[in-house]
Amino acid sequence: MSLNDPRWGNKNQGGGDRGGNQGPPDLEEVWRDVNRRLSNLFGRQGNGDRGGDGGGGGSPSPRQLGGGIGLIAGVVAALWLASGFYIVDASQRGIVLRFGKFVESTEPGLRWRMPYPLETHEIVNLTGVRTVEIGYRGSERNKVLNESLMLTDDENIVNIQFAVQYVLKDPKDYLFKNREPDANVVQAAESAVREIVGKSKMDFVLYEGREQIATAAAKLMQDILDRYEAGITISKVTMQNAQPPEQVQAAFDDAVKAGQDRERQKNEGQAYFNDVVPKAKGAASRLFEEASGYQSRVIANAEGDAARFKSIVAEYAKAPEVTRQRMYLDTMQQVFANTTKVMVDAKGNGNLLYLPLDKLTQATSQAQGLTPQTSDVSMPARAAAPNPASEPVGAPKADVPVPADYRSREAMRSRERGER
């Protein structure tokens, strides 16, 4: 009975060898029906009764069985050949192996290789960033002391934790020249960092030299992996933590604080030095310049006085009387030029008892719209000594500056009256 027989699962109303029983189909009948259909597909005629109701028919011939097996074999072969197709993404490379031996590296796209077991392939991601951790796993608190404890050049122990990021540059070397690529990277990173730390001081490792150590370690790691032909490129080394061991952490903190106090006091002393020393140098320079100026001024004045005295001596030798009179007049002019002059006729019995020259000069200056002029010589004015016998009551006693020409003429008149 065929699977498409309308009597499948129904009662046989026409009678037959199955009677009215309702149950699953006969397996032999199903197999004969499949063979007939396969024979019809290849253009062959079966020997069984095609028009019967399923009650008769002989077993399939070897030719029919061979056709069915060939079809099945063809389908299986097609599926086997189709299993050789694979897809490589843009960030990946395909590695084809023939009986486990490298054949070629394929570029991105749809690729085909000979099906298994003749050839196999592996997909390698070239752009994916891989990360390994040295000195810790997952978190900085989960320390791996046999990796993180390192000895410095000054015989101190430091606890260093860092991470290494790398990418692949040659998938063939990565697959066939590395048994454990991540373990190789860890060992190379640990060896490189231990070498660099062993040549550095403890303070340099813990503070100012962390970036330099990471850069130097990346370069040294790359050199090691290139000698191993690992097919790996180190992209970045990140220093996660660097500190002394936990057993000496308290003592180290005290030492760090003492060093900071020392640096602070040193900076304060340097700041005080920078504030005081320039001021002292400036004051010393100013005093030196003032002394130099005073020295130059005194020498110049002395040389001028000497030259003037020499010229006076020469003139005095030519005309002693005239020179003596001139020196007297110059001296009196300098004296009277800085004093307030009041003329009083004390010897004669004239009507002129009081002549206030300073008031007359001030009045003349105000009439002309001018301010009283002072003498060229900057000396304090001195009042003339009054004569109680001849000075009239109410005579002015205030010192008022007088122009130099009036003073000169007044000095000449006073001198003439004194001679008479």
C-alpha positions in Angstrom: 0.0 0.0 0.0 1.3 3.4 -1.0 1.6 6.3 1.5 -0.6 8.3 -0.9 -3.2 5.5 -1.0 -6.7 7.0 -0.2 -7.4 3.8 1.8 -4.6 4.7 4.3 -6.1 4.4 7.7 -9.7 3.6 6.5 -11.7 0.4 6.5 -11.5 -1.7 3.3 -15.0 -1.7 1.9 -14.2 -3.9 -1.2 -12.8 -6.7 0.9 -9.4 -8.2 0.5 -6.7 -9.8 2.4 -6.7 -7.0 5.0 -10.4 -7.3 5.6 -11.8 -4.6 7.8 -8.8 -4.2 10.0 -7.6 -0.6 10.5 -3.8 -0.3 11.2 -0.4 0.7 9.9 0.6 -0.1 6.3 2.6 -3.1 5.3 6.3 -2.3 5.1 6.9 -4.6 2.1 4.1 -2.9 0.2 5.7 0.5 1.0 9.1 -0.7 -0.2 7.6 -2.0 -3.5 5.8 1.2 -4.1 9.0 3.2 -3.6 10.8 0.9 -6.1 8.1 1.4 -8.7 8.3 5.1 -8.4 12.1 5.1 -8.7 11.8 2.8 -11.8 9.3 5.2 -13.4 11.6 8.1 -12.7 14.4 6.4 -14.7 12.0 5.2 -17.5 11.9 1.6 -16.5 8.8 -0.7 -16.2 8.2 -2.9 -13.2 7.2 -6.6 -13.4 4.6 -6.3 -10.7 0.9 -5.7 -11.1 0.6 -1.8 -11.4 -3.2 -1.9 -11.7 -3.9 -4.0 -8.7 -5.2 -2.9 -5.4 -2.1 -3.7 -3.6 -2.8 -7.3 -3.0 -0.2 -8.7 -5.5 3.2 -7.9 -7.1 6.6 -9.5 -7.1 9.8 -8.4 -5.3 12.0 -5.7 -7.1 14.7 -6.8 -9.5 18.4 -6.1 -9.0 18.2 -3.6 -11.8 15.6 -1.6 -9.9 17.5 -1.8 -6.7 20.7 -0.6 -8.5 18.8 2.5 -9.9 17.5 3.4 -6.5 20.9 3.0 -4.8 22.5 5.1 -7.6 20.1 7.9 -7.0 20.7 7.9 -3.3 24.5 7.8 -3.9 24.2 10.8 -6.2 22.3 12.8 -3.6 24.8 11.8 -1.0 27.7 12.7 -3.3 26.1 16.1 -4.0 25.7 16.8 -0.3 29.3 15.7 0.4 30.6 18.0 -2.3 28.4 20.9 -1.0 29.9 20.5 2.4 33.2 21.9 1.1 31.7 25.4 0.8 32.5 27.9 3.6 32.3 31.7 4.1 35.2 33.9 5.3 34.3 37.3 6.8 36.2 40.5 6.0 38.0 40.4 9.4 38.9 36.8 9.0 41.2 34.5 7.0 40.6 30.9 6.1 43.3 28.2 6.5 42.8 25.1 4.3 44.4 21.8 5.5 44.8 18.7 3.4 45.1 15.7 5.6 46.2 18.0 8.4 48.9 19.8 6.3 48.7 23.5 5.4 47.6 24.1 1.8 46.7 27.8 1.5 45.3 30.9 3.2 42.0 32.1 1.7 40.8 35.7 1.5 37.3 36.9 2.6 34.3 35.6 0.6 32.6 32.4 -0.4 35.2 29.7 -0.7 35.3 26.0 -1.5 37.7 23.2 -0.5 37.6 19.5 -1.0 35.2 17.9 1.5 36.1 16.1 4.7 38.1 14.0 5.2 40.3 15.1 2.3 40.5 18.7 3.4 39.4 20.8 6.3 39.5 24.5 7.1 39.9 26.8 10.1 38.7 30.4 10.4 41.1 32.8 12.1 40.0 36.3 13.3 42.8 38.8 12.5 41.3 42.0 13.8 39.9 40.8 17.1 41.9 42.1 20.1 42.9 39.5 22.5 43.9 40.3 26.1 46.0 38.4 28.6 46.5 39.4 32.3 49.7 39.1 34.2 49.8 39.3 38.0 46.0 39.0 38.4 43.0 37.3 37.0 39.8 39.2 36.4 40.2 41.7 39.2 43.2 43.5 40.7 42.2 41.9 44.1 42.6 38.4 42.7 46.4 38.5 42.6 48.8 35.9 41.2 51.9 36.5 43.3 54.2 34.3 41.4 53.7 36.5 38.4 53.4 39.9 40.0 56.3 40.0 42.5 59.4 41.4 40.9 62.9 42.5 42.1 64.1 46.0 41.3 67.7 47.2 40.7 68.0 48.6 44.3 67.0 45.2 45.7 63.4 46.0 46.6 60.4 43.9 45.8 57.4 45.4 44.0 54.0 44.0 43.1 53.2 44.8 39.4 50.0 43.9 37.6 49.5 44.7 33.9 47.5 43.6 30.9 48.7 42.9 27.4 46.5 43.3 24.3 47.6 41.8 21.0 46.2 40.9 17.5 47.2 38.4 14.9 49.4 39.3 11.9 50.1 35.8 10.4 47.4 33.1 10.8 49.7 30.4 9.5 52.4 31.1 12.2 49.8 31.5 14.8 48.2 28.1 14.2 51.2 25.9 13.4 54.1 27.5 15.3 52.3 28.0 18.7 51.1 25.2 20.8 49.5 27.6 23.4 49.6 31.2 22.0 48.2 32.9 25.1 50.7 31.1 27.3 53.5 32.3 25.0 52.3 35.9 25.3 52.1 35.6 29.1 55.6 34.2 29.4 57.1 36.7 27.0 55.4 39.6 28.8 56.5 38.4 32.2 60.1 38.0 31.0 60.2 41.4 29.4 58.8 43.3 32.4 61.0 41.5 34.8 64.0 42.4 32.7 63.0 46.1 32.6 62.1 46.3 36.3 65.3 44.6 37.3 67.2 47.5 35.7 65.2 50.2 37.3 64.9 51.8 40.8 61.9 51.2 43.0 60.7 54.8 42.9 61.0 54.9 39.2 58.9 51.8 38.8 56.2 53.0 41.3 55.8 56.6 40.2 57.3 58.5 37.3 58.4 55.5 35.2 55.2 53.5 34.7 54.6 54.8 31.1 58.2 54.3 30.1 58.2 50.8 31.5 55.0 49.9 29.6 56.4 51.2 26.3 59.8 49.5 26.7 58.0 46.2 27.7 55.8 46.3 24.6 58.9 46.7 22.3 60.8 43.9 24.1 57.8 41.6 24.0 57.4 42.1 20.3 61.1 41.3 19.7 60.7 38.0 21.7 57.5 37.0 19.8 59.1 37.8 16.5 62.0 35.5 17.3 59.5 32.8 18.2 57.6 33.4 14.9 54.4 33.5 16.8 52.4 35.6 14.2 51.3 38.0 16.9 51.5 41.8 17.1 51.5 43.5 20.5 49.1 46.5 20.4 49.2 47.8 24.0 50.6 47.2 27.4 48.7 48.7 30.3 50.1 49.0 33.8 47.1 48.3 36.1 48.9 48.6 39.5 52.3 48.9 40.9 52.9 48.9 44.7 55.1 47.4 47.4 54.1 44.0 48.8 51.3 44.0 51.4 53.7 42.9 54.2 55.7 46.1 54.0 53.0 48.5 52.8 52.7 50.4 56.2 56.4 50.9 56.4 56.6 52.0 52.8 53.8 54.5 53.4 55.7 56.0 56.3 58.8 56.3 54.2 56.8 58.0 51.4 55.4 60.5 53.9 58.8 61.3 55.2 60.1 61.8 51.7 57.2 64.1 50.9 57.9 66.1 54.1 61.5 66.4 53.1 60.6 67.6 49.6 58.1 70.1 51.1 60.6 71.6 53.5 63.2 71.7 50.7 60.7 73.6 48.5 59.9 76.0 51.3 63.5 76.7 51.8 64.1 77.2 48.1 61.1 79.6 48.0 62.5 81.6 50.9 65.9 81.6 49.2 64.4 82.8 46.0 62.6 85.6 47.8 65.4 86.9 50.0 68.5 86.5 47.9 67.3 88.6 44.9 66.2 91.4 47.3 69.6 91.4 49.0 71.3 91.4 45.7 69.1 94.3 44.5 69.8 96.3 47.6 73.5 95.7 47.3 73.5 96.7 43.7 71.5 99.8 44.5 73.9 100.8 47.3 76.9 100.2 45.0 75.4 102.3 42.3 74.6 105.1 44.8 78.1 105.0 46.1 79.5 105.1 42.6 77.3 108.0 41.8 78.3 109.9 45.0 81.9 109.2 44.2 81.6 110.5 40.7 79.7 113.6 41.9 82.2 114.4 44.7 85.2 114.0 42.3 83.5 116.1 39.7 82.7 118.9 42.2 86.3 118.8 43.6 87.7 118.9 40.1 85.4 121.8 39.2 86.3 123.7 42.4 89.9 123.2 41.7 89.6 124.4 38.2 87.6 127.4 39.3 90.1 128.2 42.0 93.0 128.0 39.4 91.1 130.4 37.1 90.5 132.8 40.0 94.2 132.7 41.0 95.2 133.5 37.5 92.8 136.4 37.3 93.8 137.6 40.8 97.5 137.6 39.8 96.6 139.9 36.9 94.4 142.4 38.8 94.3 141.7 42.6 92.1 144.7 43.6 89.4 144.2 40.9 89.3 140.4 41.5 89.0 140.9 45.2 86.1 143.4 44.7 84.4 141.1 42.3 84.6 138.1 44.7 83.2 140.3 47.4 80.3 141.4 45.3 79.5 137.8 44.2 79.5 136.6 47.7 77.2 139.3 49.0 74.9 138.7 46.0 74.6 135.1 47.0 74.0 136.0 50.6 71.4 138.7 50.0 69.7 136.8 47.2 68.2 134.4 49.8 67.0 136.9 52.4 64.2 139.4 52.7 65.5 142.9 52.4 64.2 145.9 54.3 66.0 149.3 54.0 66.0 151.6 57.0 67.8 155.0 57.1 69.4 154.7 60.5 72.3 157.2 60.1 70.6 160.2 58.5 67.7 162.2 59.6 65.8 161.9 56.3 62.2 161.3 55.9 62.8 157.7 54.6 62.6 155.6 57.7 61.2 152.4 56.1 61.3 151.1 52.6 59.6 147.6 52.3 61.2 146.4 49.1 59.5 143.0 49.4 56.0 144.5 49.5 56.8 146.8 46.6 58.1 143.8 44.6 55.0 141.7 45.4 52.7 144.6 44.5 54.5 145.1 41.2 54.2 141.4 40.4 50.5 141.3 41.2 49.9 144.4 39.1 51.6 142.7 36.1 49.7 139.5 36.7 52.8 137.6 37.7 53.5 135.4 40.7 56.4 136.3 42.9 59.6 134.7 41.7 62.0 133.0 44.0 65.7 132.9 43.9 67.6 130.3 41.8 69.4 129.1 44.9 67.3 126.6 46.8 68.1 127.7 50.4 65.6 128.7 53.2 64.9 132.4 53.4 66.4 134.1 56.4 64.9 137.3 57.9 67.1 140.3 58.5 67.9 141.0 62.1 65.7 144.0 63.2 67.1 147.0 64.9 65.0 147.8 68.0 66.2 151.4 68.1 65.5 152.4 64.5 62.8 149.8 63.3 59.4 151.5 63.3 56.5 149.8 65.0 54.4 147.7 62.6 57.3 146.8 60.3 56.6 143.5 58.5 58.5 140.4 59.7 57.3 137.8 57.2 59.7 136.4 54.7 58.6 137.2 51.1 60.7 136.1 48.1 62.0 138.9 45.9 63.1 138.8 42.2 66.8 138.5 41.7 67.2 141.8 39.7 65.6 143.8 42.5 67.9 142.2 45.0 71.0 143.0 43.0 70.1 146.6 42.6 69.2 146.9 46.3 72.6 145.4 47.2 74.4 147.9 45.1 72.5 150.8 46.7 73.1 149.6 50.2 76.8 149.2 49.5 77.0 152.8 48.0 75.3 154.3 51.1 77.6 152.4 53.4 80.6 153.8 51.6 79.3 157.4 52.0 
